[in-house]
């Protein structure tokens, strides 16, 4: 589902724009033929153009020095493009056919109409992504401002005091506006107070549905201006509501109940069977939105994970960081994916894919859950290898005083000439796939300067350890507070890595030293002040390096790191 490497930015944008234009013209009843359009179509077309422009701004704009709501990473345009392309792909691993055969009513068996609704939902569902963008795109704000006001309220995030961005609904404006109140009712943001209906504040923070609610409100108001029916607007809003991640199955039943009440309150005219079919369509949209997790190839999962890293790692939004910050950001992703791989966790793989009614019955859902769990576990191994590789590079950089402040991890590895060794894992195995895309890249469009597409140092470590990379990472994490400002500390770390690899650990680490040295020389077209190749003796042929003593060195370091500062 990821965008193939080398795909032009213009091609991705044009694909999204073309499909979105076709769907919106169909939903609003505007003819595709210019000669058949009437004067009444002019306002609809103006709104359509504004909506498409807002989508392009929100998803397409390049990274700038002062990144704001109109400047997302280039890879974001790929997300709606992937979903829309998958929707139209007859060979998709989540085929639309599986949904169509379950639909009971003529309205929702119409493949073209369903694709129009889903394309609109995919394009609009992340147009507001507040904690990622640190704002709302300039074309979106005027549409939302009559209905919500922004403020910062004191609260807690992950148990720590924080100012939380809060969007407080304008009660009177929403009550006067049938479409705005329809969206709020579908999202369940209405609560009883003294016998009257009031709207709760929507907090755009991690784990909340604030982004989806504001995205749905914007999309709904623009669809209204384009002349779309209230029924179609309600279905698109429900589809966007379904994309809120990690819902339990009971949450889909609650969404159905809210849609049923909205149908009555707003006189939408859906039959019970049509509401049932609308919810099956919403479940399909939610599944396509997270489709990478069950992709047949693990590299698709890896691509999606890397694309999400900047959301929770501020340092990753400003370009490729130095080796140590890069490693620390990977630790957060490893912890997050490990939680998803645990079925007891509320954010587990069991709450990624959803069925409703006849669509994705128990047996089919169990299959997607199984594939997702395997993919997550493989993705964790990949990130652990990259974490170990980045920490090792950071330690080597400290030992050689090669000037980490002047270049990034990318400079270390981009020109590495990989040793001519075949994969140590059986061809076609999960481990072989991980090794291959660590060594050769994932083969997709780069998702931003923060990621290292090819990770040969990580590949060498993974080849030497396999599943033991997890245990190695546990030991490496004990050095996590060090940030390698002390040469003796860095030297002890490299020795520990060699010891943990096993009997050929020194040989593996020396191969990595040669690879990093070659990359340094290629990056600077000169030798470093202290050539890494000369550090083999410094690291290994000293009285301090005795494999049996490495553990005592690590324990001493661990005790030091536990001292309160």
Secondary structure, DSSP 8 states (H G I E B T S, - for coil): ---BTT--HHHHHHHHHHHHHHHHHHHHT--SSGGG--TTHHHHHHHHHHHHHHHHHHHH----SS--TT---TTHHHHHHHHHHHHT-TT-TT-THHHHTT--SHHHH-HHHHHHHHHHHHHHTTS--HHHHTS--HHHHHHHTTTEEEEEEEEEETTEEEEEEEEEE-HHHHHH-HHHHHHHHHTT-EEEETTEEEE--EE-STTSSHHHHHHHHHHHHHHHHTT--HHHHHHHHHHHHHTSSS--HHHHHHHHHHHHHHHHHTT----HHHHHHHHHHHHHHHHHHTGGGG-SSHHHHHHHHHHHHHHH-GGGGGSS--HHHHHHHHHHHHHHHHHHT-TTSTTSGGGTS--BTTBT-HHHHHHHHHHHHHHHHHHHHHHHHHHHHHHHHHHHHHHHT--GGGS-HHHHHTT----S---SS-TTSHHHHHHHHHHH---B----TTS-S--HHHHHHHHHHGGGHHHHHHHHGGGTTTTT-SHHHHHHHHHHHHHHH-TTHHHHHHHHHHHHHHHHHHHHTS--SS-GGGHHHHHHSSTT--GGGHHHHHHHHHHHHTS--
